[in-house]
Amino acid sequence: MEYQLDIVINKPLSEVVELFTNVDNLKKWQPEMVAFEHLSGELGQVGCQNKLVYLMGKRELSMIETITEQHLPERLSATYETDGVVNTVENEFKAVGAEQTYWATKNHFRFTSLGMKLMGFFMKKAFPNQTRHYMQQFKNFAEQS
């Protein structure tokens, strides 16, 4: 499954990228995150791995993030792996004038277990809705910072 979403943030590109890449800010715009653990590599650089833990309802979801491309301030890509799912995310940032930033995210989900393949098929709209929700939360956080 693939989809692309975008949003305009009313902050300059440099500020958006700084807020987005600062791991201390993750819980400020992803309140479902309960833990972040740096595992290996130089933080934020290609090859870096982190463990992210989210509380989804009453269930904890743990995933490994691996930075696969870092050409900031324009691009940052990563893979997120959890049981039955590999999600590749390509983030692109562009200045829109001096005071706005365009953020586009391209998401590719590969389901590696039968259960997740079925979930992906029956809940196709849930994945982009969740991404849109996080993008809006980041926009709100960035614009208030």
Phi, psi and omega in degrees: 000135178227147172201160178229138177229158176213164182202153175251130182250131182276064176208151177296152182309312184299320179290319179299312182296319178298314179295320184291322186269351180279109184297337177294343180270347187307312183290343179286331179242357173233073185298343177285347180285128179251344179202146174225127179227121176285126184259314184198165178078174178280125184310126177083355182258162180304132181095344179298139177235139179226150174257127179244134179235128181240150172257112180249099188070239178258003186253136174272137177240119181251137179217157176254124177262132175234121178287124184250340179206136179217101177230061182283145018268006185272320188219145172210123181233152181205161169248148178233119184242132174217177182305116174084359184217136168236121182245122175257128183236125175249116178258134177233134181238136178220139175290137173241093189070200183271341190239007180225155179229132174267127178239120176243141177229129177251127184241134176232120178255132173240120182264128187250359176231155181300316180301317180286328176298318178294317179298317178299322180290313185277344182238039183306322183283337183295324183293306177295328177297320178294318178297315179299321178299313179294322178297318179294321178297319178294316179304313179299315179299311183298316183290338178267352182274000000 
